[in-house]
């Protein structure tokens, strides 16, 4: 019984572990070798999905901290990724408070709004306040591919949730 | 109507301020903290800079350790990439040949200069490059917005902001951030990279501009300039940062430059300990 609980807890920390790992490791989701403009923000997908489905697995403090680590590794001004992650987190919280049952379509639509606001904030802060500049097209491609990758990861995370954590939604 | 507005404000407030067992901090409080950190970092007080430098060193080391699995099993990453990119393999072989041609390239540069009776070497503060530091690439994370690498040498070895970084005598970028034990190198293909260059027999001057893709482009060329394939591009040294005559890449007929060193394949680089004569940024 205790062993089962431990394994269950281990699986429950999976999403958070993945978030931290993506933030701190060299593993990236910018597959420019395959397709020059392809890049996606997997961290945002992870945060949004788990905030909606299982908010108890993804604490806001952890999200904030993962953002700071990501900034250090990427060389962005400190706090900029945290702000963008917290925007996504806020939208996720709001959608969870307002809806009883969510579907992949409703999650996808609300994710689009969250993603737009998060990337808009990221882009504005980066271009207006820091030495680092980026182009609108870069952010646009990133938003586009992240948005279209969302259903794929939604299904994968849903499968993970049902297989290892339990099917009960928040 | 008012009920719906109440619903909205309750859900909005709850999303912003709610705390619970796993949410020890409200989003609003973390948002404010993140904003404070952001502006402290941007407007760079000395204490913040020192703290950030310490955090950078620590995090880069952890990143290096955390990325060990991807190094132990390189087949996972590289196998897929090489399968889709046989052209790259061809380029790598070309680079090996180019390495042996490095001395000839320097000669080509000098003869171009002589032909046009320009005294670049007299006017530029060209110093010896014997004082170099060999550094290992700690982190090579491919960001869509910032093309940079982290190396394992920092201010302890005398590295300062602006120093040129090369591999096999080919220019790859410059130092943009130094910590005590590590530094960040901005690569030539980054969106923020601008390098004054010179090329062809008439020593045409241009700016090599990174655009976030693998191949930077040549800008600010003479009016009506027609690009030719396969002309070697050198750093002109006019910015007082890079050594004049450092080879960078070969031109393409669309104005792009095929870099001699693939920015995604760096493992060891050389930092030239030359103090830039102009301030960077």
HADDOCK unambig.tbl for C-alpha pairs under 7 A between the chains (distance, minus, plus):
assign (segid A and resid 24 and name CA) (segid B and resid 63 and name CA) 5.22 0.50 0.50
assign (segid A and resid 25 and name CA) (segid B and resid 63 and name CA) 4.92 0.50 0.50
assign (segid A and resid 25 and name CA) (segid B and resid 66 and name CA) 5.39 0.50 0.50
assign (segid A and resid 25 and name CA) (segid B and resid 67 and name CA) 5.07 0.50 0.50
assign (segid A and resid 26 and name CA) (segid B and resid 63 and name CA) 6.82 0.50 0.50
assign (segid A and resid 26 and name CA) (segid B and resid 67 and name CA) 5.48 0.50 0.50
assign (segid A and resid 26 and name CA) (segid B and resid 139 and name CA) 6.26 0.50 0.50
assign (segid A and resid 26 and name CA) (segid B and resid 140 and name CA) 6.35 0.50 0.50
assign (segid A and resid 26 and name CA) (segid B and resid 141 and name CA) 4.83 0.50 0.50
assign (segid A and resid 27 and name CA) (segid B and resid 141 and name CA) 6.87 0.50 0.50
assign (segid A and resid 28 and name CA) (segid B and resid 141 and name CA) 6.31 0.50 0.50
assign (segid A and resid 28 and name CA) (segid B and resid 142 and name CA) 6.11 0.50 0.50
assign (segid A and resid 30 and name CA) (segid B and resid 142 and name CA) 6.07 0.50 0.50
assign (segid A and resid 30 and name CA) (segid B and resid 143 and name CA) 6.35 0.50 0.50
assign (segid A and resid 30 and name CA) (segid B and resid 144 and name CA) 6.08 0.50 0.50
assign (segid A and resid 33 and name CA) (segid B and resid 81 and name CA) 6.57 0.50 0.50
assign (segid A and resid 34 and name CA) (segid B and resid 84 and name CA) 6.56 0.50 0.50
assign (segid A and resid 36 and name CA) (segid B and resid 213 and name CA) 6.68 0.50 0.50
assign (segid A and resid 39 and name CA) (segid B and resid 144 and name CA) 6.16 0.50 0.50
assign (segid A and resid 56 and name CA) (segid B and resid 22 and name CA) 5.27 0.50 0.50
assign (segid A and resid 59 and name CA) (segid B and resid 22 and name CA) 5.08 0.50 0.50
assign (segid A and resid 59 and name CA) (segid B and resid 23 and name CA) 4.79 0.50 0.50
assign (segid A and resid 60 and name CA) (segid B and resid 23 and name CA) 5.53 0.50 0.50
assign (segid A and resid 60 and name CA) (segid B and resid 25 and name CA) 6.52 0.50 0.50
assign (segid A and resid 60 and name CA) (segid B and resid 27 and name CA) 6.74 0.50 0.50
assign (segid A and resid 61 and name CA) (segid B and resid 23 and name CA) 6.94 0.50 0.50
assign (segid A and resid 61 and name CA) (segid B and resid 24 and name CA) 6.99 0.50 0.50
assign (segid A and resid 61 and name CA) (segid B and resid 25 and name CA) 6.32 0.50 0.50
assign (segid A and resid 64 and name CA) (segid B and resid 30 and name CA) 6.99 0.50 0.50
assign (segid A and resid 72 and name CA) (segid B and resid 56 and name CA) 6.08 0.50 0.50
assign (segid A and resid 73 and name CA) (segid B and resid 60 and name CA) 6.73 0.50 0.50
assign (segid A and resid 74 and name CA) (segid B and resid 143 and name CA) 6.76 0.50 0.50
assign (segid A and resid 77 and name CA) (segid B and resid 38 and name CA) 6.23 0.50 0.50
assign (segid A and resid 77 and name CA) (segid B and resid 41 and name CA) 6.30 0.50 0.50
assign (segid A and resid 77 and name CA) (segid B and resid 42 and name CA) 6.54 0.50 0.50
assign (segid A and resid 78 and name CA) (segid B and resid 37 and name CA) 6.33 0.50 0.50
assign (segid A and resid 78 and name CA) (segid B and resid 38 and name CA) 5.20 0.50 0.50
assign (segid A and resid 78 and name CA) (segid B and resid 41 and name CA) 6.18 0.50 0.50
assign (segid A and resid 79 and name CA) (segid B and resid 34 and name CA) 4.79 0.50 0.50
assign (segid A and resid 79 and name CA) (segid B and resid 35 and name CA) 6.56 0.50 0.50
assign (segid A and resid 79 and name CA) (segid B and resid 37 and name CA) 5.81 0.50 0.50
assign (segid A and resid 79 and name CA) (segid B and resid 38 and name CA) 4.81 0.50 0.50
assign (segid A and resid 80 and name CA) (segid B and resid 38 and name CA) 6.38 0.50 0.50
assign (segid A and resid 82 and name CA) (segid B and resid 34 and name CA) 6.41 0.50 0.50
assign (segid A and resid 83 and name CA) (segid B and resid 31 and name CA) 6.07 0.50 0.50
assign (segid A and resid 83 and name CA) (segid B and resid 34 and name CA) 6.11 0.50 0.50
assign (segid A and resid 86 and name CA) (segid B and resid 27 and name CA) 6.52 0.50 0.50
assign (segid A and resid 86 and name CA) (segid B and resid 31 and name CA) 6.74 0.50 0.50
assign (segid A and resid 90 and name CA) (segid B and resid 15 and name CA) 5.71 0.50 0.50
assign (segid A and resid 90 and name CA) (segid B and resid 16 and name CA) 6.26 0.50 0.50
assign (segid A and resid 90 and name CA) (segid B and resid 27 and name CA) 6.77 0.50 0.50
assign (segid A and resid 93 and name CA) (segid B and resid 15 and name CA) 4.86 0.50 0.50
assign (segid A and resid 94 and name CA) (segid B and resid 11 and name CA) 5.79 0.50 0.50
assign (segid A and resid 94 and name CA) (segid B and resid 12 and name CA) 5.99 0.50 0.50
assign (segid A and resid 94 and name CA) (segid B and resid 15 and name CA) 4.99 0.50 0.50
assign (segid A and resid 97 and name CA) (segid B and resid 11 and name CA) 5.61 0.50 0.50
assign (segid A and resid 98 and name CA) (segid B and resid 11 and name CA) 6.32 0.50 0.50
assign (segid A and resid 129 and name CA) (segid B and resid 42 and name CA) 6.91 0.50 0.50
assign (segid A and resid 130 and name CA) (segid B and resid 42 and name CA) 6.28 0.50 0.50
assign (segid A and resid 132 and name CA) (segid B and resid 192 and name CA) 6.67 0.50 0.50
assign (segid A and resid 133 and name CA) (segid B and resid 192 and name CA) 6.42 0.50 0.50
assign (segid A and resid 134 and name CA) (segid B and resid 145 and name CA) 5.97 0.50 0.50
assign (segid A and resid 134 and name CA) (segid B and resid 191 and name CA) 6.63 0.50 0.50
assign (segid A and resid 138 and name CA) (segid B and resid 145 and name CA) 6.89 0.50 0.50
